[in-house]
Amino acid sequence: MNFKKIITYLILSICGLAMIIPFFWMLTTSVKSQLEINKGNVGFSPVEEYDVYKESGKEYYITIVKQGADSSFVHLFDGDMNRIRSYAKVANSDIRHEKKFKLHWENFANAFNKVPFGRYFLNTIFVSCSVVLGVMITGSLAAYAFATMKFKGQNFIFYLFISMMMVPQPVYLIPSYVLLNHLGWIDTYNALIIPWIANIFTIFLLRQQFKTIPRDLFDAAEIDGCSRFGILWKIVLPLSKSVIATAAIFGFIGSWNSFMWPLIMTDSPELRVLQVGLSYFSQEASTQTSLLMAASTFSILPLLVLFLIAQKQIIASFASSGLKE
């Protein structure tokens, strides 16, 4: 292995760690007790440090209020951390400091039940699946037209579409709100789904893939009497499965992570999607870091599972010649 490859892999490893470390910290923080976080234990290890006092054969958790040379004043707690005695004077020799590795899986249940995350998940799944279905239909039809048909202004329209990718979302939020309000779609599923059933990146990605399919296949299908739609359905789409899967995954992830649009276009709690619900939850549980990290973890877990399942299709799509003219 030459020096150039060593430097390349080193840089890639550093970049990979920079992305993984915050995610790993989120996971470890989500299973910590809030008490340990309040103590300043913000590292990666979910280790609990506490003091124990034994009296009459029974152990109590304690917090030291004032420590002296031989004795200290402490608060005593039972196993459920309920205070049972305050400012008790105990001998320092009877206090034992312990460390224990403990995972608080109940943080996930507590966070999930604190606000209606079940409703948020259902809304997000419904909206994301509807958007992906619409994007696949409109994207494949538009890409097929741009890749195989000849019409006046074809390149101009295509490049006009591509240029729209450079327009940031805040620029068209207000005009979109005015338009949707005129249509009576504000605070409805229509506002969350219909404006997003066409995706320029999907059109571009599929067009580049469709252009790599040999023209001889189209000519043979036309000779056999296959219609344009039949060619798309029976030849083009089956030969583009990996790229279609990649476009669908990217569309699903984009819809799942959408925040600004649903925040502006909906008001009802019944229509909140996951990212908006997570924002409201962060306001309610701003002092409960463990619950915030638990909610963040189960919010992105479906995307992580989806990516792990479909990573072969994603790699295959980029390994193909779909991005070449």
Secondary structure, 3 states (H helix, E strand, C coil): CCHHHHHHHHHHHHHHHHHHHHHHHHHHHHCCCHHHHHCCCCCCCCEEEEEEEEECCEEEEEEEEEECCCEEEEEEECCCCCEEEEEEEEEHHHEEEEEEECCCCHHHHHHHHHCCHHHHHHHHHHHHHHHHHHHHHHHHHHHHHHHHCCCCCHHHHHHHHHHHHHCCHHHHHHHHHHHHHHHCCCCCHHHHHHHHCCCHHHHHHHHHHHCCCCHHHHHHHHHCCCCHHHHHHHHHCHHHHHHHHHHHHHHHHHHHCCCHHHHHHCCCHHHCCHHHHHHHHHHHCCCCHHHHHHHHHHHHHHHHHHHHHHHHHHHHHHHCCCCCC
